[in-house]
Amino acid sequence: MIQEFREFVNKGNLVEIAVAFVMGVAFAQVVSTLTTRIVSPLIGLILNLENIDRIGTFGDAVGEDGVPIGSVGAFIEALINFLIVAFVMFLVVRYYNRMKARMEEAEEEAPAEDPEDVKLLREIRDNLKAQA
């Protein structure tokens, strides 16, 4: 069982998944900062609020800033985060699929040539047959 686990851990896919996860977390922080520091304040300015968190608030105020515990604005902010991440992931997958299709087309178009050493071995074989 330990050997199977080692084989699983040593596979390249696991490393790729780990790198993708770390990159995803970092990207999520960038998007979250973009939304909370730029998009939300701009929407707040348009709606004449301090911040988007103030939209549709209800419940008791908590924390240092006194924002009520319930906030439709916080949900809207999370929704904006999701839409930004989803759009970027759409672009990444779209680019990946296009590149994959191009690579498959190039493989189909390129004639499969034998390596040089195979050609030489065939010549030697043919010469030996001719001598025999």
N, C-alpha and C positions, 0 to 999 in steps of 0.2 A: 504494500500500500504506500509506503514511504517512497519507493522507487517511482511509482506512478505519479505521485504528487510532484516529485522532482522533475519528471518529464513534462508534466503540465506547466510548471513554473518556468521551465527553461525554453518553452516554445516562444517563438518570436511574436506571435499574436498577443500574448499576455503583455509583453513589453509595449507593443503598439497601443493596446487598450489603456495601459497605465499612462502613457504619454498623452493620449487623447483626453483622458479624464482630467489630468492636470491642466492641460491647455483649455479645456472646457470650463474649469473652475475659474481660471484667470480671466477668460473671456466674459464669464458671467459677472465678475466683479467690475470689469470695464463697462459693460452694458448697464449694470446697476448704478454705477457712478454717473454715467451719462444721463440716465433717467432721473435720478434723484437730484443731481446738481445742475443739470441744464434743461432737460425737457419739462420736468415738473415745475420749476420756477417760472419758465416761460408761459406754461399754461396758467399758472397762478397769476401772472401779470395780466394775461388776457382776460381772465375771469375776475380780476381785481381781488385776489386772495394772496395771503403770504406764501402759501404753498398749496399744491394739489391735495395734500393730506387733509386740508380743511374742508374739502367738499364732502357733504353728506355725513358729517360726524355725529356720533351719538354715544351715550354712556358717560361714565366718569372720566375725568381728566387724569392722566397718569404721566409720569416722567417729568423731566426738567422743562420741556417745552410746553407742557400742558395740553397735548393733543389727546382728545378723548379716545377711549379704548376701541370704539367702533368707527371705521372710516371707509366710506365708499371710495374716497380719493386714494387711499392706500391700495385698494383693490385695482383701481384704474392704473395706478403706477406699476403694480405687478403685471397687469395685462400688457402695458406698453413694453415692459422688459421682455415678456414672453414673445410678443410680436417681433421685436427687434432680433432676438435670438433665433426665432423660427425663420425669419427672412434671411438672415445670414446663413443658417444651416441649409436652407433651400438653395442659396447661391453656391455653397460649397458642393452639395450633392449634384447640382446641375453641371457645374464645372467638371466634377469627377466623372460623371456619366459621359459627357462630351469627350473628355480625354480618353476614356476607356474605349469608346466607340471608334475614335481615330486610331488608337493603337491596334484594335482588332481589324480595322480596314487595312492598315499598313501591313499587318501580318498576312492577311488574305491576298493582298496584291503582290507581295514580295515572293518570288519563286524560292522554294526551299532548295538551297544549294548544299551540296555535301562539303564538309570541311576539307581543307587541303590534304590532311593526312589520310583521309578516306580515299580521296582521288589517287594519291600515290600508292596506297595499298591495292587499289583496283588495277592500276597500271602494272604493278609487280605481279599480281595474280594473272592478268592477261598475258604478260610476257612469259610467265612460267608455263601457262597452258600452251602457248605457241611453241615453246621449246620442247615440250614433251611429245 
